[in-house]
Amino acid sequence: MIRTVLTALILAAAPAVASAECSRGHQQAMTCADGMVWDKDAKTCTATTS
């Protein structure tokens, strides 16, 4: 019984530990379609003005 409970707790906590590890210190490149640029304040692609 105790072994089952411990296994369930470990399996429940694994995704939280994995996501915390992945988000630390990484930068993801953002690419936009042609004619669009990344607006870092709005965190979205916006049309370029010419």
N, C-alpha and C positions, 0 to 999 in steps of 0.2 A: 504494500500500500504506500509506504513512504517513498519507495523508488519510483512509483508511478507519479506521485505528486511532484517530486523533484524533477522528473523528466518533463512533465507538463510545464512547470515554471521555467525551466531552461528553454524549452521550445517557444514559449510565449515571449520571453525576453530577447531572443535572438534577433528578430527584425529591428528592434529598437537599437540594439548595440551596433548592428551592421549599418543602419542609416546614420548613426552618429559618427561612425568611423569614416564613412564615405564623404560626408559633407565638409569635413575639416581640411582647410588648406588647399582646396581645389578650385580652379576657375574653369568655367565651361564657356567655350566659344559660341557666340551667337551669330548666325548667318541670316541675312534677310534676302528677299527676292530682289531681282534687278529693279532699280529705280527706288529702292527703299533703303533706309539707314536705321541703325539701332539707336533708339532714344533711351539712354541709360536712366534718366529721371523717371520716365513713364514706363520703363521696362517693356517696351514694345517696338515693333518696326513701324516707322512712319515714312510717308512719301517724301522724296527729296524735292526741294523747291529750286527752280532754276530761273 
